[in-house]
């Protein structure tokens, strides 16, 4: 009698364990690697400056292609397509982009769709923000020192931002509807975290070199040593 009375409790307990296991999050990993320039590093380009030299200097190295250690490419945008069933609760904290020494800092930022970029001006002179886009409304606003201009990006798109007063100044805002995206660091390094196992197409975009793709397979451990080359070989 005691044995038969205990069976329902055992069945219920087993069902609870099965439910808990089925509800456990799927394993995820990180795609890590580097974006490097193929072939010899190109000669650096210098931009002459003839306005506001007391802040901007007399010349500046072009930033449309910045190479670091081992020909690593900085400011490349690396992404994979969202996996099926992806759910994302993006941060509501504004992303900041400053203007320092007549350059945008950082040159490339990522913001979730519906998120805000706060454009700052730390320079003791007048700048302006002039965007080029197709999905989001364009803006063209003057910005004196100390003024913060917030802009909301409502659709996924890569938006170019220039300063009409200082024509070498350029930046990029990448509005995204998923979290599987990163910007490469000073040595071309990148990491895309929390990627479920599966096969993906890694897409890399850089403003001077265009877009390249590479297939990657993600298991339940970090995918390391992914090296992507861009440029002339």
Beta strands, then each sheet from edge to edge (+ up, - down):
strand 1: 28-37
strand 2: 46-48
strand 3: 59-61
strand 4: 66-67
strand 5: 73-74
strand 6: 77-80
strand 7: 95-100
strand 8: 103-105
strand 9: 108-112
strand 10: 115-119
strand 11: 127-132
strand 12: 140-143
strand 13: 149-153
strand 14: 157-162
strand 15: 170-176
strand 16: 181-183
strand 17: 189-196
strand 18: 198-206
strand 19: 210-218
strand 20: 223-230
sheet 1: 17+ 1- 20-
sheet 2: 2+ 3-
sheet 3: 4+ 5-
sheet 4: 16+ 6- 18+ 19-
sheet 5: 8+ 7- 10- 13+
sheet 6: 9+ 15+ 14- 11+ 12-
end
